[in-house]
Amino acid sequence: MRRPRRPFVVLLVIGLAVGAARVAGPGKAHPARFSQALTCGSERWLVKTLQDHPRLLSAQATTVAHLVALTRPSPFPTTRTPFERHIYSVAAAVTLVRSEADQDLHLVLQKGAAHMIAESPTVPACTVNASATRRQQMASARTKVRLCAKARVVGVAFWDFKHGQTGVAPNAIELHPILGFTCLVP
């Protein structure tokens, strides 16, 4: 006569579930670091967070209309393009600010009919290899980001690809990362 294995199987399943929960759940000592490491972005992440240590050009004033009218590079770049060494300063309304799955703050900038995206990454969790100066600029700007009828947004030119994001420019140009933010008219 065979003994039933049901109690053994039940105990085995419970043990595996407890073990999986311990491995999957964040530890008590570092819960924020663990969860943020899993949510930082991936597509050209080193470029859009300045972790590739680019030599950037001085900021120059431009308009949203000018940036969204630029010709998109083809083929799509995998590394930083020469154009993505430019820092631009634009004045526009900030019509949307929301946190994204990759921890970025996603902003929609609008001036007249022209619109584009600007992004502010989580510092330092998602920018550990950027220079200390750039991490400080990104962190400082992030604390100031808000909805604004008119803001001065300073950021690095970045070619993204269209993936259904709210406010994407026709050519998918972004300011990513934001290095400066000033609300001019609340």
N, C-alpha and C positions, 0 to 999 in steps of 0.2 A: 504494500500500500504506500503510495506517494504522499508526502506531506505537502500541504498547500504552501506555495511560495509568496502568497499575497503580502503577508506582513513584511517580508524581506524586501520585496519590490517597492512597497509604500515607503519604507524607511530609506531605501536607496534614492528614490525620487525626492524625498524631503531633503536628504543630505545634499544632493546635487543642486537643488534649488537654493538652499542656504549658501552653499559655496559660490554659486553663480552670483547671488546678490552681493556677497562680500567683494567679489572681484569687480563687478559692474558698478557698484556704488562708490561714491567718492569717500576717501578716508577722512577722518575727523581733523587731521592736522592740516590738510591742504584742500578743502573742498572747492574754493574758487579757482585755484590754479588748475586743478584737474578738469573741471567742467569747461573752462575757457580754452584750454589746450585743444579740446575736441571741437570747438566751434569757430576757431579762426578760419579765414577763407583759404581758398586753394588756387583759383585761376590767376596766374601771374602775381601771386601774393607778395613775393619779394619785391616786385616792381612797384606795386601800388601801396606798399608800406615803407618804401625807401630802404628796405633791408639789403638791396643790391648796392648800396653806398654810391649813388650817382653824384656826379659833379653837376649841381643844378645852376642854372642861370639866374640872375637877379630878377626879382618880380617886376612885371610890367603890367600896366593897366590895359584892359581890353573889355569887350562886351560879350554877353551871352550870345548875341546874334552873330558876332564874328566867329566865336568858337564853334557854334553848331553849323556854320556854313563851310567849315574846313573839309577838305577831302580826306576821307578815311583811308588809312594805308591798306594796301593789298600786295601781297598776302598779309593776313592778320599776324601781328608780331607775337613772338613768344618771349623775347627779351625787350629791354627798354629801347625805344626808338630815339633818335636825336631830338625829335619834337617833344618827347616826354621828359626832357631836361628843363623845360620851361616852367617857371612859376608865374601864374597869372593872378591878377587882382580884378574881381568883377563886382559891380554894384547891382543887386537884384533883390527881388522879394524872395523870402524863404517861405514857400507855401506848404511844405511838408517836412517834418522831422520825425523819423521813426527808427527804432532799433531793428537791425536785421539779424538773421540767424548766425551770421559770421561775426557778430558783436559790433559791426560798423554802425554809426549813426548815418542814416540815409537822408539826404536833404534834396529837395527839388528847388532849384533856382529858376525864377521866372522874371523876364523883362519883356513886356509886351507879349507878342505871340511866341517868342523864343523861350525855350526851357531846356534845362540840362540837370544833371545830377552832380552833387558833391558828396564826398564820403569822409567820415572821421573814424579811423580805426580805434580799437581799444588799446590803450597804452598803459603799461608796458607789456601786458600779457601777449598781445598779438604782434608786437613790433620789437621783440627782444634783440634782434641783430641790427636795427637801425642805429645811427650814431646818437649819442646822448643829447646833442643839440637838437636833432630832428625829433627825437622822442619827446623832449620838453616842449617844442613848438606844437606838436600834434596834441599832447596832453592839455596844454594851456588853451588851445583853440577849442578843443572838445568841451571844456567846461563852460564856454561862452555860447555854444550853439543853441539856438532857439528859433521859434517862428518869429518872423520880422517882416514888416511892410517894406523895409529897405535895409539891406545889410551889405557890408563889404566882406567878401569871402576871398581869401587868398589860398591858393592850392596849386598842386602840381598837375600839369596836363597828363591825362591817362586815357588810352584807348581801351574801352571795354567792348564786350560783344553784347548784342541784344539778347536778353533772356527773360523778357516780360516784365522788367523792372519799371516801377512807376516813375514817370518823368524823364525817361531816357530821351536823349537828343536824337535827331534823325541819323547822325553819324556815330552815335554812342560815345561821344567825347565826355569826359568827366574831369572834375578837379578831385584828385584822389592821390594823396591825402590832403585834407585841409590843414594848412599851417597857421592860419590866422582867421579870426572871426570877430566882427564888430557890428552890433545892431545899430544902425544909423537912425531909423525911424521905427519905433515899436509898433 
